[in-house]
Amino acid sequence: MKISIGNDHAGPDYKKAIVAYLVSKGHEILNHGTDTFDSVDYPDFGHPVATDVTSGNAELGIVICGSGNGIAMTANKHQGIRAALCWTKEISALARQHNNANVVSIPARFTSIQQAIEIVDTFITTDFEGGRHANRVDKIACS
């Protein structure tokens, strides 16, 4: 699977660990994140991930910032993106099963790296259930 990832200064260590894990599982990674802890603006890294997903260049996206909120809000400005802020693997599973989320947002200041890897693993291995959830998901986008 091709996965796009982006992070601000709160997430370089998270990104490094997540990318290593995903590569070990055979996934291809598009890296839009910073590798330093110097202050940067999260939209500069969230927009490219959302663009990769909406263009079909990546199947799923991962975004990381301190709270996970700002970068999720950024990604969600893109039509067709359903970015879910997830701080447990259970929430990550529900985001895929019930909301057909295509971008997971990780709050680096509120999760451990190991939790973040579990969240991502759950996100990429869980399928959308469809059914009664499909109608709801179809109502999310603005026209």
N, C-alpha and C positions, 0 to 999 in steps of 0.2 A: 504494500500500500504506500502511496505517496502522501506524506503528511507535511504540512507547513507549520513552522513554529516561529513565534516572535516574542520578545521579552524586553522589558526596560531594565534599569539598573538594579531592581530588586531581585531579578531572576537569573543572572548568568550561571550560578552554580546549579540551579534547578534545570535550566535548559541543557547544560552539559550532561547532567545525569540522565535526563529524559532522552536526549538524543542518543547517548551511548546505549541505553536500554533498547530503544526502538531499532537502532542499527543492528544490535545483536539478534533481534527478532526478524531481520531481513527487510525492514522498511526503508524506503528512500525518504530523506529529509530535505526540505527546503528551509534554510535557516535565514530568518530576517531579524534575529535578535542581536542585541549588543553583547559583547563579551567582557565589558568592563563595569565597574561599579560607579563610574562617573554619571552624574545626574543627566538624564535624557528625557524626552517626551514620549510617553507610551503610545500616542497615536501614530508616531513615525514607524512603529513596529507592528501595531495592530492592523493598520490598513493593508499592508502588503499580504498579510496572512489571509484576511478576508477576501482580497482580490484573487489570491491563488485558489481559494475554495469556490468562489462564484464563477471563475473562469473555467473551472474544471482542471486546472493545473495541479490541484491537490484534492484528494478525497475528503480529508478532514483537516482541521486546524487546531493548534494549541497556542494559547496566548497566556502570558505570565506578567503580572505586575504585583505591587505590594499588597493591595486589597483584592485584586482581580476585577474590581468594579470598573475602573476607568478604561482599561483595555477591552473589557467585554462591551461596554457602551460604545466604544469606537467601532469594534467589529460589527455590532448590531446595527450600525448606521447603513450598512451595505444590504441592499435588497437581496433576499435569499439566504442571508446568514441568520442562524439561530445559535448565538453564543450563550452558553450556560456557565454561570459561576458555580464551581463545584469545589467543596472543601472536604468531601468524603467520597469514597468509591460508591457508596449507595446512592448518593445524589447524582453522581456521574452516570450510573446505570439508568436511573429514572429519566435523566435528561435525554438519553438516547432512546429508551423504550417508549416514553410517552410524548416527548417533544421533538423527536428527530433532530436533536441538536447536531450541528456539524462543526462547531468550534467549542472547545472546552477552555474555560478560563480558570487559571490556578492562582489563588491568593498566596503568594510566596511568604508573606509575613505571618500567615495563620495556618500553614501546613508545614510538615517536615518534607524533606526531599523524598523519603521513602513513601510517605502518603501521596505525594504528587505523582510518583511513578505508578502507584496502585490506581489512582484516579484515572491517569492516562490509559493504563492497560485495560481497565474496565470500560472506559469510553470507546476505545477502538475495537473491542471485542464484543460489544453489545449491539444488537440490532434493534431497529425501530419496530414496534409491535404492530403499527398500522391500526386497522379496525376502527374502533370508536375514537382513537386518538388522531387518526388522519384528518377527520373533519375539523377538529380543533386546530391542528397545525396549519391547515389550509386557511384558517381565519387570521393567522398571525400577521401576515404581510399586509402593508398598506398598498392601496392601488393608486 
